[in-house]
Structures are given as C-alpha cells and as structure tokens.
C-alpha cells in the first residue's frame, strides 16, 4: 500500500496509522509479517493504537491493540 503523503516504505508511526485506518487485508498481512520479524515494531503499533483507544468506533485500532497484547503474552509465556 502506498501511504498517504509518505514517500518511503518504512513503518513509521504515520505509516502504521495509515495501514490500520485505511489498509486492506493484504496491507494488514504485510504489517503483521513485519511485526513478527521486527519485535520493536509492536511498540510503535501500540503507540499508534493507544492514541485512538478511547474512541469506541476505532475498531481497527482496538483490533491491533489486542493483537499486540496477545503477541506479548505469547512471547512471555
């Protein structure tokens, strides 16, 4: 996915937010693969989601926050 207003392909905070908010299934799969390969990416995903977690309609951000939490529980078990 080509991120709005971004001319690079790294997962910056803005790029993560764009993928979560506007991405399609394949974009989400790419983000998940990147998060599995690069564990510090989970911190950035959590940071993006935490900014939207107060909004009950931000379901995509809630989904990704739950993904990060589940991933961390799995990694510590």
N, C-alpha and C positions, 0 to 999 in steps of 0.2 A: 504494500500500500504506500502510495506517495503521500506523505503527511503534509497537511496544510501549512503553508508558509515556512516550510523547512526544506533546506536543500542538502540534507545529508541523510544517512540511513541508520545512524546510531539511535539507541533507545534513550533519548533524553527525557526529562520529565514531560515536556510538551509533546514529544512523540508518543510516549506511553499514554498520556491522556487522550490523544487523538485516536490511537488504536482502540482504546477501551470505549470511547464515546462514539466513534464513527466507523470503526473497523468491521469487517465481515469475518465470517468463520475462519477463513484462511489466514487473515491477519492475526486473529487471536491464537491460532495454532502456531504461527511464527513466534509470537510473543512468548507463548508457553515453552516452546523449544529453547528460546534464548534464555528464559528464566531458569530452565533446568540445567543449561550448560554454564550459566554465569550466575551463581547464587547471589552476589551483591545486587543483581537486578531486582530481586524480591524486595529489597529495601526501598528502591525507587518506586516500584509498583505500589507498595504500601503507602508511601508518602503521597502519591497522587490520589489514591483512594481515600485516605484519611481526610483530605480536603473536601470530599463530597459525601462522606458517610452520614452526615447529619440530614441529608436530603433523602427521604424515603422513596422518591421517584428515580433516584440514580441507581437503578437496579444493576446496571452493568458494573458500576464501581463496587457495589456490595458483593457481587459475584466474585470479582477479582480479589477483594479483601479476604473473603472466605477462602479463596484458593491459596493465598499467601499464608494464612493462618494454618490451614490444613497441611500445606507443604512443610512449614516449620515444625509442626507437631510430628510429622512423619520423619523428618530429619533428626529430631532429638530422641526419637524412640529407639 
